[in-house]
Amino acid sequence: MNALDRTRRSLTHADRRDALGALAAVVGVNLVGASPAIAFGSDTGWIDRPAFYPPEWAFGVVWTVLFTLLGIALWLVVRDGVDSRPVRVAVGLFVVQMAVNVAWTPAFFGLRSPLAGLAVIVPLWFLVVMTIYAFDRVDRRAAALLVPYLAWVSFAVVLNVEIWRLMN
């Protein structure tokens, strides 16, 4: 086997490893993100809906896309290891914001409380901003992949506020 063949074989192995790592991150983030909806459901029959409330099907599509982007972003941050302080900070913030994200569904749907939802989603917004900043210090592409998530969480804050207002 000549040097070129060894290089091709090595790159192919590395590419496969990267693809599997990215896939694992995407599947993992989607499983974690979807788990509260599976456990608590998302029955909206009790909600007073504002005029700008999206169609029900949009939530599953949007969250799947966003969690996929989050998984890719996380993979970009950790793919070279977690040996540096910026990577550890970025991953730590990602884990915290993900835990807060997951807490929103039981707060809002489980308790049927838009106010409890607000108590979760407002800190989530700030954590997403902090995570974007931390990801940017490691990989600018990873930070950019979180921008649609921030946009959706911003919309969700407005939607949550309006639902709370309509129900009070």
Backbone bond lengths (Angstrom), bond angles and torsions (degrees), N, CA, C in turn:
res aa  C-N    CA-C-N  psi(-1)  N-CA   C-N-CA  omega(-1)  CA-C   N-CA-C  phi
1 M - - - 1.448 - - 1.528 107.86 -
2 N 1.325 116.34 127.08 1.464 119.37 -179.16 1.532 110.15 -85.24
3 A 1.321 116.31 174.56 1.462 122.65 -175.72 1.527 111.98 -61.72
4 L 1.335 116.77 -38.50 1.467 119.88 179.97 1.525 111.17 -64.52
5 D 1.315 117.53 -42.23 1.467 121.21 178.17 1.527 111.19 -64.32
6 R 1.338 116.73 -40.00 1.466 120.10 177.99 1.522 110.34 -64.45
7 T 1.322 117.02 -39.94 1.463 120.66 178.75 1.521 110.61 -64.76
8 R 1.330 117.44 -45.76 1.469 121.17 177.32 1.526 110.89 -58.52
9 R 1.324 115.97 -45.04 1.461 120.54 -179.08 1.528 110.07 -64.17
10 S 1.317 116.59 -41.17 1.457 121.21 179.70 1.530 110.54 -65.95
11 L 1.321 117.07 -45.11 1.458 119.97 178.40 1.519 111.47 -63.14
12 T 1.288 116.70 -39.65 1.458 120.58 178.68 1.526 110.21 -62.28
13 H 1.321 116.93 -42.73 1.460 121.08 177.85 1.531 110.23 -63.79
14 A 1.320 116.70 -44.96 1.462 120.63 179.17 1.524 110.96 -63.66
15 D 1.335 116.09 -42.37 1.467 119.49 178.48 1.527 110.66 -62.00
16 R 1.303 116.61 -42.20 1.465 121.10 179.47 1.523 110.45 -64.52
17 R 1.328 116.47 -42.70 1.467 121.17 178.70 1.523 110.27 -62.35
18 D 1.345 116.80 -43.75 1.456 120.58 177.83 1.523 111.69 -62.84
19 A 1.321 116.89 -43.64 1.461 120.55 179.97 1.528 110.87 -63.08
20 L 1.325 117.03 -41.94 1.471 120.19 178.56 1.528 111.08 -66.75
21 G 1.332 116.85 -39.07 1.464 120.46 177.50 1.518 111.70 -63.69
22 A 1.318 116.02 -44.28 1.467 120.50 178.74 1.523 110.02 -64.24
23 L 1.326 117.17 -43.88 1.463 120.92 179.36 1.526 110.99 -61.80
24 A 1.315 117.15 -42.82 1.464 120.94 178.58 1.524 110.86 -61.56
25 A 1.333 116.79 -42.50 1.466 120.06 178.82 1.527 110.82 -64.65
26 V 1.318 116.94 -43.56 1.469 121.07 -179.85 1.528 110.70 -63.39
27 V 1.318 117.21 -47.74 1.466 120.42 -179.72 1.528 110.16 -64.21
28 G 1.327 116.69 -43.63 1.468 120.33 179.98 1.514 112.77 -60.69
29 V 1.324 116.85 -47.23 1.468 120.23 -179.84 1.530 110.18 -64.73
30 N 1.330 117.84 -40.78 1.465 120.33 178.05 1.529 111.51 -64.12
31 L 1.327 117.59 -40.66 1.467 119.94 178.51 1.527 111.49 -64.57
32 V 1.325 116.18 -45.62 1.468 119.73 178.53 1.526 109.88 -63.73
33 G 1.320 116.41 -45.31 1.465 120.04 -177.94 1.514 113.82 -65.12
34 A 1.323 117.19 -34.84 1.467 120.91 -178.14 1.522 112.87 -83.21
35 S 1.309 117.60 -18.85 1.466 120.43 -173.48 1.531 114.31 -56.95
36 P 1.333 121.06 -40.09 1.465 118.17 179.47 1.532 113.27 -65.48
37 A 1.325 117.09 -36.91 1.467 119.75 178.95 1.520 110.22 -65.03
38 I 1.333 116.31 -35.34 1.463 120.30 178.11 1.531 109.69 -69.34
39 A 1.324 116.43 -42.28 1.459 120.93 -176.95 1.532 112.89 -75.40
40 F 1.329 117.06 -39.64 1.464 120.25 -173.29 1.522 113.96 -109.99
41 G 1.326 116.45 -10.57 1.458 119.75 -177.43 1.520 110.80 73.01
42 S 1.298 114.52 -179.53 1.466 119.18 178.25 1.524 109.23 -146.09
43 D 1.327 114.48 46.69 1.465 120.46 177.57 1.520 109.15 -64.33
44 T 1.317 116.14 122.37 1.466 120.74 -177.74 1.526 112.30 -106.10
45 G 1.332 117.67 9.16 1.455 120.88 -178.42 1.519 114.03 -60.48
46 W 1.287 118.09 -25.08 1.464 122.23 -177.34 1.532 112.67 -88.99
47 I 1.332 117.39 -4.86 1.463 122.32 -173.56 1.525 111.04 -90.86
48 D 1.327 115.43 135.74 1.469 120.75 167.19 1.526 105.54 -83.68
49 R 1.332 115.55 113.28 1.459 120.62 -172.99 1.523 112.28 -90.98
50 P 1.321 116.06 131.18 1.469 119.27 172.85 1.529 110.47 -72.00
51 A 1.309 116.18 164.45 1.471 121.72 -177.49 1.526 112.28 -60.15
52 F 1.314 117.94 -28.77 1.474 121.10 -176.80 1.531 112.91 -92.92
53 Y 1.327 117.12 14.23 1.464 121.39 178.45 1.532 108.69 -66.40
54 P 1.331 117.97 126.24 1.469 120.29 -178.04 1.534 111.75 -68.51
55 P 1.325 117.04 162.02 1.467 118.84 174.07 1.533 109.89 -63.17
56 E 1.320 115.82 148.76 1.471 120.94 -176.06 1.529 112.91 -52.94
57 W 1.314 118.54 -42.32 1.462 122.17 -176.27 1.533 111.73 -62.42
58 A 1.340 116.67 -26.12 1.472 120.14 -175.71 1.527 112.07 -64.64
59 F 1.314 117.61 -32.75 1.462 119.94 -176.55 1.531 111.62 -62.89
60 G 1.320 117.26 -46.83 1.469 120.07 179.08 1.515 112.30 -63.06
61 V 1.326 116.56 -40.98 1.466 120.61 179.85 1.528 109.92 -65.85
62 V 1.326 116.03 -49.78 1.469 120.08 -177.32 1.523 110.88 -61.86
63 W 1.330 117.51 -46.41 1.464 119.05 -178.13 1.522 112.10 -65.93
64 T 1.316 117.37 -36.22 1.469 119.04 177.36 1.526 110.62 -63.47
65 V 1.320 116.39 -44.39 1.474 120.14 177.84 1.532 110.17 -63.22
66 L 1.328 116.79 -45.94 1.471 119.66 -178.09 1.527 111.59 -64.66
67 F 1.332 117.63 -44.43 1.460 119.35 179.17 1.525 111.00 -65.04
68 T 1.320 117.63 -32.18 1.462 120.80 175.37 1.522 110.21 -65.35
69 L 1.325 117.34 -44.99 1.467 120.98 176.82 1.528 110.92 -62.16
70 L 1.336 117.06 -40.47 1.461 120.74 177.72 1.527 110.77 -62.68
71 G 1.326 116.72 -41.18 1.464 119.81 178.89 1.521 112.08 -63.20
72 I 1.330 116.26 -43.37 1.470 119.75 177.95 1.529 110.05 -63.86
73 A 1.327 116.10 -43.16 1.470 120.17 179.41 1.526 110.72 -61.05
74 L 1.319 116.71 -45.06 1.465 120.15 178.93 1.523 110.37 -61.05
75 W 1.317 116.79 -43.28 1.463 120.28 178.33 1.529 111.05 -60.22
76 L 1.331 117.49 -42.89 1.468 120.00 178.71 1.528 111.55 -59.54
77 V 1.326 116.11 -35.33 1.464 120.51 -178.65 1.528 111.68 -74.72
78 V 1.323 117.38 -38.10 1.473 119.50 -173.22 1.523 114.45 -99.84
79 R 1.307 118.77 -5.86 1.469 119.73 -170.65 1.522 113.99 -62.62
80 D 1.317 118.20 -25.08 1.466 120.32 177.41 1.521 112.19 -98.11
81 G 1.330 116.65 11.05 1.460 121.05 178.75 1.512 111.81 103.71
82 V 1.299 114.81 171.02 1.469 121.10 -178.34 1.529 110.64 -117.31
83 D 1.322 115.16 38.49 1.458 120.05 -175.98 1.520 113.64 -80.69
84 S 1.324 117.74 -21.34 1.468 118.83 -176.66 1.529 110.97 -96.82
85 R 1.313 114.86 154.02 1.462 120.25 179.48 1.530 111.71 -61.52
86 P 1.345 120.32 -43.95 1.468 119.07 178.75 1.528 113.08 -58.81
87 V 1.317 117.61 -36.73 1.465 120.09 178.77 1.528 109.99 -68.96
88 R 1.320 117.30 -43.90 1.471 120.16 179.09 1.524 111.22 -62.17
89 V 1.327 117.59 -41.06 1.469 120.95 177.77 1.527 110.29 -63.94
90 A 1.331 116.30 -45.14 1.470 120.73 -179.62 1.526 111.17 -61.49
91 V 1.323 116.46 -45.23 1.462 120.24 -179.95 1.532 110.20 -67.03
92 G 1.314 116.97 -40.56 1.468 120.33 177.76 1.521 112.00 -59.82
93 L 1.323 116.43 -45.21 1.464 119.86 177.54 1.524 111.13 -65.35
94 F 1.318 116.72 -38.51 1.458 119.99 178.19 1.527 110.03 -60.12
95 V 1.314 116.83 -46.40 1.466 120.98 -179.21 1.529 110.50 -62.54
96 V 1.322 117.22 -43.90 1.469 120.31 -179.88 1.523 110.66 -64.10
97 Q 1.349 117.34 -47.15 1.460 118.41 -179.13 1.522 110.72 -64.56
98 M 1.324 117.65 -34.80 1.465 120.57 178.91 1.530 110.17 -66.90
99 A 1.327 117.07 -40.15 1.466 120.33 177.48 1.530 110.52 -63.22
100 V 1.322 116.81 -40.88 1.467 120.30 178.26 1.522 109.99 -67.84
101 N 1.320 116.89 -40.06 1.464 120.83 176.42 1.528 109.82 -56.98
102 V 1.309 116.43 -48.14 1.463 121.81 -178.52 1.534 110.86 -64.25
103 A 1.324 117.82 -29.43 1.465 121.35 -179.49 1.528 112.71 -73.12
104 W 1.328 117.90 -18.98 1.460 119.46 -177.17 1.531 112.33 -64.49
105 T 1.306 118.55 -44.04 1.465 120.99 -177.04 1.525 112.57 -59.58
106 P 1.342 119.51 -48.73 1.468 117.48 177.02 1.534 112.75 -64.81
107 A 1.335 116.61 -33.27 1.466 118.91 179.28 1.525 110.61 -67.43
108 F 1.324 116.79 -48.68 1.461 121.20 -175.99 1.529 111.54 -78.15
109 F 1.338 116.73 -56.98 1.470 120.66 -175.22 1.528 112.41 -83.40
110 G 1.331 116.36 -42.88 1.465 119.17 -178.22 1.518 111.82 -63.68
111 L 1.319 116.69 -45.14 1.465 121.37 178.45 1.536 112.57 -87.91
112 R 1.333 114.98 -8.46 1.480 120.80 -174.15 1.531 109.70 50.80
113 S 1.327 113.14 51.12 1.461 119.71 -174.79 1.524 111.24 -134.95
114 P 1.318 117.47 103.07 1.458 119.59 174.29 1.538 112.50 -60.16
115 L 1.333 116.64 -31.57 1.462 119.20 178.14 1.531 110.93 -66.22
116 A 1.317 117.02 -43.50 1.473 120.08 176.38 1.531 109.98 -63.40
117 G 1.331 116.43 -37.67 1.458 120.10 175.82 1.519 111.39 -59.88
118 L 1.328 116.19 -42.67 1.474 119.96 177.92 1.524 111.51 -63.28
119 A 1.321 116.25 -38.04 1.471 119.97 179.81 1.529 111.27 -63.41
120 V 1.323 117.10 -20.58 1.468 121.51 178.46 1.526 111.23 -96.93
121 I 1.331 117.06 -43.74 1.463 119.85 -170.33 1.530 113.33 -74.61
122 V 1.322 117.85 -29.63 1.473 118.70 178.07 1.532 110.82 -66.11
123 P 1.337 119.03 -49.52 1.472 117.71 174.61 1.529 112.27 -61.36
124 L 1.349 117.29 -33.60 1.465 120.25 177.58 1.524 110.21 -58.53
125 W 1.319 117.26 -43.85 1.465 120.88 -179.57 1.535 110.40 -55.84
126 F 1.324 116.29 -47.10 1.466 120.05 179.65 1.536 111.45 -65.35
127 L 1.313 116.71 -38.87 1.464 119.93 178.18 1.527 111.76 -65.17
128 V 1.325 117.24 -36.28 1.473 120.00 177.33 1.530 109.50 -65.04
129 V 1.325 117.45 -43.17 1.469 120.65 177.51 1.525 110.07 -59.64
130 M 1.318 116.82 -44.62 1.464 120.66 179.80 1.530 111.13 -64.78
131 T 1.327 116.76 -38.07 1.467 121.00 179.28 1.526 110.39 -66.58
132 I 1.312 116.84 -41.15 1.469 119.98 176.96 1.532 109.62 -59.50
133 Y 1.303 116.51 -46.08 1.468 120.31 179.12 1.532 110.57 -60.29
134 A 1.337 116.62 -45.34 1.475 120.10 -179.10 1.530 111.11 -66.84
135 F 1.333 117.62 -39.43 1.467 120.38 177.53 1.524 110.37 -64.53
136 D 1.316 116.99 -37.74 1.464 120.69 -179.87 1.532 111.53 -61.46
137 R 1.299 116.98 -31.63 1.468 120.32 178.07 1.526 112.00 -69.73
138 V 1.336 117.07 -19.42 1.460 122.03 -178.87 1.527 111.07 -103.29
139 D 1.344 116.67 -48.55 1.462 120.98 -176.55 1.529 108.24 -154.50
140 R 1.314 116.27 112.46 1.467 121.98 -176.61 1.529 111.87 -58.70
141 R 1.330 116.99 -35.14 1.472 120.31 178.61 1.524 110.49 -63.44
142 A 1.314 116.75 -40.23 1.464 120.92 179.18 1.529 110.16 -62.58
143 A 1.315 116.59 -42.41 1.466 120.21 178.12 1.527 110.19 -62.53
144 A 1.318 116.90 -43.40 1.469 120.96 -179.28 1.528 111.17 -62.27
145 L 1.319 117.44 -34.79 1.467 120.87 179.50 1.530 112.34 -66.98
146 L 1.328 117.59 -19.07 1.463 121.00 178.84 1.529 113.00 -88.72
147 V 1.314 118.23 -10.29 1.469 120.93 -178.14 1.533 112.28 -62.13
148 P 1.336 120.23 -43.91 1.474 118.34 176.15 1.545 112.48 -60.80
149 Y 1.308 116.43 -33.92 1.467 121.59 176.45 1.525 110.18 -62.78
150 L 1.330 116.34 -45.29 1.462 120.00 177.18 1.530 110.52 -61.48
151 A 1.318 116.87 -41.16 1.473 120.28 178.71 1.531 110.12 -61.36
152 W 1.331 117.40 -44.73 1.464 120.44 -178.93 1.526 111.09 -68.15
153 V 1.318 118.04 -41.22 1.463 120.47 177.70 1.531 109.42 -64.03
154 S 1.328 117.42 -37.05 1.474 120.48 176.36 1.528 110.14 -61.66
155 F 1.332 116.11 -45.38 1.464 120.37 176.54 1.527 110.40 -62.14
156 A 1.329 116.88 -41.32 1.461 121.13 -179.38 1.522 111.71 -64.49
157 V 1.335 117.58 -34.30 1.467 120.38 175.61 1.522 109.29 -62.07
158 V 1.325 116.53 -48.27 1.471 121.02 179.93 1.529 109.93 -61.28
159 L 1.311 117.17 -44.65 1.465 121.78 179.54 1.524 110.43 -62.48
160 N 1.319 117.27 -44.68 1.459 122.29 179.42 1.527 110.52 -61.86
161 V 1.331 117.32 -43.91 1.470 121.33 178.54 1.530 110.09 -60.87
162 E 1.327 116.48 -45.30 1.457 120.21 -177.89 1.527 111.69 -66.87
163 I 1.304 118.11 -38.37 1.466 120.70 175.86 1.527 109.98 -63.13
164 W 1.318 116.08 -44.57 1.469 120.37 178.07 1.533 110.23 -60.57
165 R 1.330 116.79 -43.69 1.469 120.90 -179.56 1.536 111.34 -63.32
166 L 1.329 116.46 -43.35 1.469 120.12 -179.39 1.525 112.74 -66.41
167 M 1.317 116.17 -27.89 1.461 119.82 -176.44 1.523 112.46 -92.16
168 N 1.307 116.78 -0.29 1.487 120.27 179.61 1.507 112.16 -118.20
